[in-house]
Amino acid sequence: MSTTIRVSEETRDRLASLATTTGRPMTRVLDDAVEALERKVFFDRFNRRYQELREDSAAWSEIEQERRVEEGALGDTSE
């Protein structure tokens, strides 16, 4: 299914240029751009939250403790 959206002429021209360069339809270029932005937003939020945890010494201490427990649970099976 598809729909029509309005974009500026500049954006349309940029999409067309990218489509020509990549040999893919403009709709696919736009789909990929949205997916890339979603990933960027996700990881920006993830990294921001991770930094907040690092700045909270009590929360970070809990995470470090969990990691130590998990390391012991994994065990080394390479022998």
C-alpha positions as CSV (number, residue, x, y, z in Angstrom):
1,M,0.0,0.0,0.0
2,S,1.2,3.5,-0.7
3,T,0.0,7.0,-0.1
4,T,0.9,10.5,-1.3
5,I,2.8,12.9,0.9
6,R,3.8,16.5,0.3
7,V,7.5,17.3,0.4
8,S,9.4,20.4,-0.7
9,E,10.7,20.6,-4.2
10,E,14.2,20.5,-2.7
11,T,13.5,17.3,-0.8
12,R,11.9,15.7,-3.9
13,D,15.0,16.6,-6.0
14,R,17.3,15.2,-3.3
15,L,15.2,12.0,-3.2
16,A,15.4,11.7,-7.0
17,S,19.1,12.3,-7.0
18,L,19.6,9.6,-4.4
19,A,17.3,7.2,-6.3
20,T,19.4,7.7,-9.4
21,T,22.7,7.3,-7.6
22,T,21.6,4.1,-5.9
23,G,19.4,2.7,-8.7
24,R,16.5,2.3,-6.4
25,P,13.0,3.8,-6.4
26,M,12.4,7.0,-4.5
27,T,9.9,5.2,-2.3
28,R,12.6,2.8,-1.2
29,V,15.1,5.7,-0.6
30,L,12.5,7.4,1.6
31,D,11.7,4.2,3.5
32,D,15.4,3.7,4.1
33,A,15.8,7.3,5.3
34,V,12.9,6.9,7.8
35,E,14.4,3.7,9.0
36,A,17.8,5.3,9.5
37,L,16.2,8.2,11.4
38,E,14.3,5.8,13.6
39,R,17.5,4.0,14.5
40,K,19.3,7.2,15.2
41,V,16.5,8.4,17.5
42,F,16.5,5.0,19.3
43,F,20.3,5.0,19.9
44,D,20.4,8.7,20.8
45,R,17.7,8.0,23.5
46,F,19.5,4.8,24.5
47,N,22.9,6.5,24.9
48,R,21.3,9.4,26.8
49,R,19.6,7.0,29.3
50,Y,22.8,5.0,29.6
51,Q,24.7,8.2,30.4
52,E,22.1,9.0,33.1
53,L,22.6,5.6,34.6
54,R,26.4,6.1,34.7
55,E,25.8,9.4,36.5
56,D,23.7,7.7,39.2
57,S,26.3,6.0,41.3
58,A,23.7,3.7,43.1
59,A,22.1,2.6,39.8
60,W,25.5,2.1,38.1
61,S,26.7,0.0,41.1
62,E,23.7,-2.3,40.7
63,I,24.4,-2.7,37.0
64,E,28.0,-3.6,37.7
65,Q,26.9,-6.1,40.4
66,E,24.5,-7.7,37.9
67,R,27.4,-8.0,35.3
68,R,29.6,-9.7,37.8
69,V,26.9,-12.2,38.6
70,E,26.2,-12.8,34.9
71,E,29.9,-13.3,34.1
72,G,30.0,-16.1,36.7
73,A,26.8,-17.7,35.4
74,L,28.1,-17.9,31.8
75,G,31.2,-20.0,32.6
76,D,33.9,-20.8,30.2
77,T,33.0,-23.8,28.1
78,S,36.0,-23.6,25.7
79,E,38.0,-26.2,27.5
